[in-house]
Amino acid sequence: MTEKFSQLARRSFLSRIGIGAAALGAGVAASVPTAAQTNGVQPRRHTADAWMDAPKAAHRIVIDSSSADNSGSALLFAANTLIANKTGYNLDPSDIAIIVVFRHDSTAFGYSDRIWGKYGEIISDLMDFTDPKTDTAPSTNLYNTNGYESLPNSGITIDILARQGVQFAICNMATQYLAESIAEKTKGDPAAIYRELIANRIPNSHLAAAGVLAVNRAQEYGYTLLTAV
């Protein structure tokens, strides 16, 4: 269950810790398997996953999302992680490594306002996600747009988290599907639309071969899994 702070309390609280927006939330956590649990076999490292390494981070967490609603929850949980580590342990954002995974029906939130402005109606139909203020297709990435405190992210935007060092993994398989779906509706070239998508990613984002693999590889790098719900 999510408890929202009053606007006044929120501003006061955030001014002390330097985040930008806050609320309390909950999720489902899972521990990382030990070497003993995997019969001593060590995970194999791949260059494509090297960005996940965070040697200076005291703690690591990967937050998985796969729908429009839990995309917002994932952003909220990322902020909660930074807030609680600051207030409870006096740890700065640089001490915490966080990856938010956008996969399946959350993938489109890994793309900028330019994509939403151009293809918002198609994306809205695919995701069954509309602007709560107008009940129409969004023309911006609402999880990176101010003034949407009613959404599950409680006003915490992608940019706010990116400035705190949070990284984002975007599912490539779902991106390819998105490109093909847009091409079908617009009679465009899927390859060209795919290139357009990946050229307009959100800040601090990385294209993962598949979102499910990003979740797996992050745990192999020592991240604890939190599933946004």
Summary of the structure (lengths in Angstrom):
residues: 229
radius of gyration: 17.7
end to end distance: 10.1
largest distance: 54.7
contacts: 720
relative contact order: 0.20
helix: 48%
strand: 16%
